[in-house]
Amino acid sequence: MGTVVLSGTAVLVVLGFGNHLYWLAAVAVLYLYARHGRGSSSTPSGPAAGSPQGPAPTPAPTSYKAYRARRDQQAKWERRYARERGTR
């Protein structure tokens, strides 16, 4: 999607030499893409905005018992993944 937006912006910039309204349109396209196109999150993201996103993070556990259950589940998944890959 980013390639299409950048290509369209480049075309608008080239056309802008004949009609300056195309430059304004190019700026508007880039603004809208930066604001709404990259993941559509309502909060601004940090430096990792362009990096691929993994699975959604789980909410923080509310108790130590919940933390340990989550940690043990994560360790179980990691052992299974290592076994399937044969890296152990």
C-alpha distance (Angstrom), angle and dihedral (degrees) to the residues before:
residue distance angle dihedral
M1 . . .
G2 3.79 . .
T3 3.80 90.8 .
V4 3.79 91.4 55.5
V5 3.79 91.5 49.5
L6 3.80 93.1 48.2
S7 3.81 92.1 46.3
G8 3.78 91.3 49.4
T9 3.78 90.5 48.1
A10 3.81 91.0 50.9
V11 3.81 90.3 51.5
L12 3.81 90.8 49.4
V13 3.81 90.8 49.8
V14 3.81 91.7 51.2
L15 3.79 91.0 47.4
G16 3.80 88.0 47.6
F17 3.79 91.4 75.0
G18 3.80 87.5 71.7
N19 3.79 98.9 37.0
H20 3.80 120.2 19.1
L21 3.79 92.8 -152.0
Y22 3.81 88.0 75.9
W23 3.82 89.0 63.1
L24 3.77 88.7 54.6
A25 3.80 89.4 49.8
A26 3.82 90.3 50.3
V27 3.78 91.1 52.9
A28 3.80 90.4 47.8
V29 3.82 91.3 50.9
L30 3.80 91.9 50.8
Y31 3.79 91.7 46.1
L32 3.80 93.1 50.3
Y33 3.79 92.2 45.6
A34 3.80 92.5 50.1
R35 3.79 91.4 45.2
H36 3.81 101.7 42.2
G37 3.78 110.2 4.7
R38 3.78 106.5 68.5
G39 3.78 104.2 69.3
S40 3.81 98.0 -38.9
S41 3.79 95.3 -116.1
S42 3.77 117.2 161.0
T43 3.80 93.9 -142.3
P44 3.79 120.5 66.7
S45 3.78 112.3 -108.9
G46 3.77 128.3 -137.9
P47 3.79 130.4 -116.4
A48 3.80 92.4 -54.5
A49 3.80 92.7 68.2
G50 3.80 93.7 118.1
S51 3.78 97.1 42.0
P52 3.80 120.4 101.7
Q53 3.75 113.6 -97.3
G54 3.77 123.2 -129.4
P55 3.77 127.4 -153.0
A56 3.76 117.4 -36.0
P57 3.80 112.6 -89.2
T58 3.75 117.0 -111.1
P59 3.79 119.7 -122.3
A60 3.78 117.3 -94.5
P61 3.80 113.8 -88.7
T62 3.78 114.6 -104.7
S63 3.79 96.5 -145.0
Y64 3.76 139.2 27.9
K65 3.79 90.1 -110.8
A66 3.81 90.8 56.1
Y67 3.81 89.5 46.8
R68 3.79 92.2 53.4
A69 3.80 92.3 46.8
R70 3.80 90.5 51.4
R71 3.81 92.0 45.6
D72 3.81 92.4 49.8
Q73 3.82 91.2 48.4
Q74 3.80 90.3 50.6
A75 3.82 91.3 49.9
K76 3.81 89.6 50.0
W77 3.82 91.2 52.6
E78 3.80 91.5 47.3
R79 3.83 92.0 51.1
R80 3.80 90.3 49.0
Y81 3.80 91.7 48.7
A82 3.81 91.8 48.9
R83 3.81 90.2 49.0
E84 3.82 92.4 50.1
R85 3.80 92.0 48.9
G86 3.79 91.8 45.5
T87 3.78 93.3 -130.5
R88 3.76 95.7 130.7
